[in-house]
């Protein structure tokens, strides 16, 4: 069975500081990893994904994520956070069985 | 291209009733998935349809069912509603059968069961 863990319920950073949202995964087959963001009363928006190849993946809105196979991690990062980045972030994993499993989510608050 | 649309956006029902939610995927997308989002359980996978066939199903009781039509539009039905069914129901579409394609989500249907 596949699973995703987001160890932090909340992350608080000051605007302009680096932002990191942690994610670890467990999957039996090939991991296809995704990050999504959800703003209040909205659906999820796709940020980026890792399929294969380069371990550093770049996505929307200046976000990037680093795939680490040995640590089974896929942490989301942004070099300089904005107040508008405040939202709920979900890591997800999908294996060859098509089913998408989400982490519990991490609430990011960026203070001005 | 228009995004994923879900109707209705808000719904209030009473226990014991049934409800049907509708999802129209992005044009050309053939895979539609449904998720339930609650504060306590987070995002949980309900089922996925591809070319009118249910390809995968989550751990939900048989009261939850779905179908997909030939135009890829999908409906989800919940019978004999319970208070615990109150949630945001999200629909997502993707272009084909590949596991590595990202899903695009609709705004959700907020179901309240009284």
Interface residues (C-beta under 8 A of the other chain):
Chain A: X32 X34 X36 X41 X42 X43 X44 X45 X46 X49 X51 X90 X94 X95 X96 X97 X98 X99 X100 X101 X102 X103 X104 X105
Chain B: X4 X33 X35 X42 X43 X45 X48 X55 X56 X58 X90 X92 X97 X99 X100 X102 X103 X104 X105 X106 X107 X108
